[in-house]
């Protein structure tokens, strides 16, 4: 069967912690009266075009993932249904858990899962994760932006151990990218693998 046996069992992790600056005061404020002067008015300089501050954070929904070697796959939103993350049936695509962080967020994991293979479709895009090593670079693209990540850990865990309490889904820590697929031994009876491969990567600078 495909990665995650068609679904990844997990409970929803609530991690909505938006922070915005103080709103603009809606009260009317007094405008100082100009001081009269016998001096001729000075020449007014033309207004300058505003620019986005360099410190303004870029965050976006992943639409494409680029693995080492330049191989790309379309990323689509993946919802949880009855506590299960639904991965795209098309093994050429992967799913971004819509309850996880956006690329470029300051906190939380951006979780993307995909099939390793599937009957009649062959090997999935995330089969390439079986060969990835720490130090490799993974890039997310979307909405005209991009964010690069460096792989720090590659770990196989039994599916029973992959739950909402797993660090892979923690939305309270520093931002990172988590990629998931299947690995281990294939069980013909259940048509699924007994383990998940968890690839964790940290940002290489800010998204832009």
Buried (B, 14 or more C-beta within 10 A) or exposed (E): BBBBBBBBBBEEBEBEEEEEEEEEEEEEEEEEEEEEEEEEEEEEEEEEEEEEEEEEEBBBBBBBBBBBEEEEBBBBBBEBEEEBBBBBEBBEBBBBBBBBBBBBBEBBBBBBBBBBBBEEEEEBBBBBBBEBEEEBEBBBBBEEBBBBBBBBEBEBBEBEEBEBEBEBBBBEEEBBBBBBBBBBEBEEEEEBBBBBBBBBBEBEEBBE
